[in-house]
Amino acid sequence: MKKIVIALSVLALLTSCVSKKKYADLEARNKETQDLLNSATVKLNSCLEEKAGLTATVAGLKEHNQGLINVSKDLTMLTSKGAENLEKSLESLKEKDLKISRLQDALTKKDSVTLALVSSLKSSVGISDPDIEINVEKGVVFISIADKLLFKTGSYEVSDKAKGVLAKVAKVVNDKPDFECMVEGHTDNVPLNGSGVLLDNWDLSVKRSTSIIRVLTNQLGVKPEQLIAAGRSSYIPLVANDSAENRARNRRTRIVVLPKIDQFYDMIEKEMKKQQK
C-alpha cells in the first residue's frame, strides 16, 4: 500500500510538471501571437493612412488632370485663333510691303524725273555764271538768278541782259508742256525809300515776279497757265543781311520748276493715309 501511495505521488508530481511547461509554452506562443497581432494592427493602420493619402492624391490628380484637359482645350482654341490672327497679320504685312514697294517706286520715279530735269535744264540753259544756279532743294528743281542780271536796284523793270537768260529758261519750259514754273521774287532787308506804286519789299518782290512773267509770256511765248507769280520779300534770305555782298546775294529771283507728277504725289498721299488708319 505504501508503495502505491508513493507511485501515485510521483505520477502526480510528473503530471504537474508537464502542465506548467505547456502553460509556459502557451504563454510564450500567446505573447508572440499578440505581438504579431499588434504589429499587424500598426501596419494595417499605416496602410489605411497611406490609402487615405493616396486616395486624396488620386482625387487631386484627377482634378489636376481635368484642369489640364480644360487648359488644353483653351490652348487649342487660342492656338486656332492665334493661327488665324497670325495669318491675318501676315496678310497685313504683305499688303504693307506692297504699299511700301509702291511708295518706293513712286519716289524712285520722282527722283528720276528730278535728276532728268536738272540735266535737261543745265544742258538747255548752258550758262556758266556764278550768279545763276540750277539746283535741287527739298526735291524741287529751281533756277536762281541774281537780281543784278535782271533788275536795277529798287526797280522791277527787267533789263535787256536778263531777257537773254530768260529766253533760255523759256525754251526749257516750252519744251516741257507738263511743267509749271513758279517765279519767286526775293529782296534784301533794306526798306524801300520814297512812295508810289511800291510800298515795301513785299510789293517789290511781287512786282519783280510779275515783270518776269510778262516777259516770259508776252515776249518769249510761254503759256500763262504754266506760270505762278510769288513774292517772298526779305524773309527767306540765303545769308545774313549784314554786308553789301550778302544783301546782293539775297536779292534774287528764283524760278521753281514743277514737273506735273501729281499722280505720284496722289498715290503717296493715299497710301500714307491708309497706313495711318
C-alpha positions in Angstrom: 0.0 0.0 0.0 2.8 2.3 0.9 4.4 1.7 -2.5 1.2 2.6 -4.3 0.9 5.9 -2.5 4.5 6.7 -3.4 3.9 5.8 -7.0 0.8 8.0 -7.2 2.7 10.9 -5.7 5.5 10.6 -8.2 2.9 10.4 -11.0 1.1 13.4 -9.7 4.4 15.3 -9.5 5.3 14.4 -13.0 1.9 15.4 -14.3 2.1 18.7 -12.5 5.5 19.5 -14.1 4.3 18.8 -17.6 1.3 21.1 -17.3 3.3 24.1 -16.2 5.7 23.6 -19.1 2.9 23.5 -21.6 1.4 26.5 -20.0 4.6 28.4 -20.2 4.9 27.4 -23.8 1.4 28.5 -24.5 2.0 31.8 -22.7 5.1 32.4 -24.9 3.2 31.5 -28.0 0.3 33.7 -26.9 2.6 36.6 -26.3 4.3 36.1 -29.7 0.9 35.9 -31.3 -0.2 39.1 -29.5 3.0 40.8 -30.7 2.3 39.8 -34.3 -1.3 41.0 -33.9 -0.1 44.4 -32.6 2.4 44.6 -35.4 -0.2 43.7 -38.0 -2.5 46.3 -36.4 0.1 49.0 -36.7 0.8 48.1 -40.3 -2.9 48.0 -41.1 -3.4 51.4 -39.6 -0.3 52.7 -41.6 -1.8 51.1 -44.7 -5.1 52.7 -44.1 -3.5 56.1 -43.6 -1.4 55.6 -46.7 -4.5 54.5 -48.6 -6.3 57.7 -47.5 -3.4 59.8 -48.6 -3.2 58.0 -52.0 -7.0 58.4 -52.4 -6.6 62.1 -51.8 -3.7 62.3 -54.2 -5.6 60.4 -56.8 -8.5 62.8 -56.4 -6.1 65.7 -56.7 -4.5 64.2 -59.7 -7.9 63.7 -61.3 -8.8 67.3 -60.6 -5.5 68.5 -62.0 -5.8 66.2 -65.0 -9.3 67.7 -65.7 -7.8 71.1 -65.3 -5.1 70.2 -67.8 -7.7 68.9 -70.2 -9.7 72.2 -69.9 -6.5 74.2 -70.4 -5.6 72.0 -73.4 -9.0 72.8 -74.9 -8.5 76.5 -74.2 -5.0 76.4 -75.7 -6.4 74.6 -78.7 -8.9 77.4 -79.1 -6.2 80.0 -78.5 -3.9 78.3 -80.9 -6.5 78.2 -83.5 -7.3 81.9 -83.0 -3.6 82.6 -82.8 -3.0 80.9 -86.1 -5.9 82.8 -87.7 -4.6 86.1 -86.3 -1.1 85.2 -87.4 -2.4 84.6 -90.9 -4.2 87.9 -90.9 -1.1 89.6 -89.6 1.0 88.1 -92.4 -1.6 89.2 -95.0 -1.4 92.7 -93.5 2.4 92.7 -93.6 2.2 91.6 -97.3 -0.2 94.5 -98.0 2.1 96.9 -96.2 5.2 95.6 -98.0 3.3 96.1 -101.3 2.3 99.6 -100.3 5.9 100.4 -99.3 7.1 99.0 -102.6 4.7 101.2 -104.5 5.8 104.2 -102.5 9.4 103.4 -103.2 8.6 103.1 -106.9 6.8 106.4 -106.9 9.7 108.1 -105.1 12.2 106.5 -107.4 10.3 107.7 -110.4 10.0 111.2 -108.9 13.8 111.2 -108.2 14.4 110.1 -111.8 12.2 112.9 -113.1 14.0 115.4 -110.9 17.5 114.3 -112.0 16.5 114.2 -115.6 15.1 117.7 -115.2 18.3 119.1 -113.7 20.4 117.6 -116.5 17.9 119.0 -119.1 17.9 122.5 -117.6 21.7 122.7 -117.3 22.1 121.5 -120.9 19.4 123.8 -122.2 20.3 126.9 -120.3 24.0 126.3 -120.8 25.2 129.3 -118.7 28.3 129.1 -116.7 27.8 132.0 -114.3 28.2 132.2 -110.5 25.1 134.4 -110.5 22.9 131.7 -112.0 22.4 128.4 -110.1 20.4 125.3 -111.1 19.9 123.1 -108.2 17.5 120.8 -106.2 16.1 121.9 -103.0 13.8 119.6 -101.0 13.1 117.6 -104.1 12.2 120.6 -106.2 14.4 121.9 -109.1 15.0 125.6 -109.2 16.9 128.2 -111.2 18.2 131.1 -109.0 19.2 134.3 -110.8 20.9 137.2 -109.1 18.9 140.4 -109.4 21.9 142.3 -110.8 21.3 140.2 -114.0 17.6 141.1 -114.0 16.9 144.5 -112.4 18.5 147.7 -111.3 18.5 148.4 -107.6 15.0 149.2 -106.3 13.5 148.6 -109.8 11.1 145.9 -111.1 11.8 146.7 -114.8 13.5 143.7 -116.5 16.9 144.6 -118.1 17.7 143.7 -121.7 20.6 141.5 -120.4 18.1 139.5 -118.4 16.0 138.7 -121.5 18.8 136.6 -122.9 18.8 134.4 -119.8 15.0 134.3 -119.6 14.9 133.2 -123.3 16.8 130.0 -122.4 14.5 129.4 -119.5 11.5 129.9 -121.7 12.9 127.4 -124.2 13.1 124.7 -121.4 9.5 125.5 -120.3 8.1 125.5 -123.8 9.8 122.1 -124.5 8.1 120.7 -121.4 4.4 121.4 -121.6 3.8 119.2 -118.5 5.9 121.6 -116.4 4.8 124.6 -114.3 7.1 127.3 -113.1 6.7 129.5 -110.0 8.6 132.7 -110.3 9.6 133.9 -106.8 10.9 137.4 -106.0 13.3 137.8 -103.1 14.7 141.1 -101.7 17.2 142.1 -99.0 16.0 143.7 -95.8 16.7 147.3 -96.7 13.4 149.2 -96.5 12.3 151.0 -99.7 12.7 154.8 -99.7 10.1 157.0 -101.2 6.5 156.4 -102.1 4.5 155.5 -105.2 3.5 152.1 -106.5 5.9 150.2 -104.3 5.0 150.4 -100.6 7.5 147.9 -99.3 9.7 144.9 -100.1 6.6 142.7 -100.4 5.5 144.9 -103.3 8.9 144.9 -104.9 9.3 141.1 -104.7 5.9 140.5 -106.2 6.3 143.2 -108.9 9.6 141.6 -110.0 7.9 138.3 -110.3 5.1 139.5 -112.4 7.5 141.5 -114.6 9.5 138.4 -115.4 6.3 136.5 -116.1 5.2 139.2 -118.5 8.5 138.9 -120.4 8.1 135.1 -120.5 4.5 135.2 -121.7 4.4 138.3 -123.9 7.8 138.1 -125.5 9.0 134.5 -125.2 5.9 132.5 -125.9 5.5 130.7 -122.5 1.9 129.7 -121.8 0.4 131.8 -118.9 -1.2 128.7 -117.4 2.2 127.2 -116.8 3.4 130.2 -114.6 2.8 131.2 -111.0 3.7 134.6 -109.5 5.1 134.7 -106.0 6.9 137.3 -103.8 8.8 136.3 -100.6 10.1 139.8 -99.7 13.2 139.6 -97.4 12.0 136.8 -95.2 13.9 133.8 -96.8 17.5 135.1 -97.0 20.3 132.9 -98.2 22.7 134.6 -95.8 22.5 137.2 -93.1 21.9 140.7 -94.4 24.9 142.1 -92.6 27.0 143.3 -95.6 26.6 144.7 -99.0 27.8 141.5 -100.6 25.4 139.4 -98.6 22.5 141.6 -99.3 23.3 141.3 -103.0 23.1 137.5 -102.7 19.8 137.7 -101.1 18.3 139.9 -103.9 17.4 137.2 -106.4 14.7 135.7 -108.4 14.1 132.0 -108.1 12.3 130.1 -110.8 10.9 126.9 -109.3 10.3 124.2 -111.9 7.5 121.9 -111.0 7.0 118.8 -113.2 3.4 117.6 -113.2 3.9 114.3 -111.4 0.7 114.7 -109.4 -0.2 111.0 -109.9 2.9 110.0 -107.9 2.1 112.5 -105.1 -1.5 111.5 -105.1 -0.6 107.8 -104.7 1.9 108.6 -101.9 -0.7 110.7 -100.1 -3.4 108.0 -100.5 -1.0 105.2 -99.3 0.1 107.2 -96.3 -3.5 107.9 -95.3 -4.1 104.1 -95.5 -1.1 103.5 -93.3 -2.4 105.8 -90.7 -5.8 104.0 -90.4 
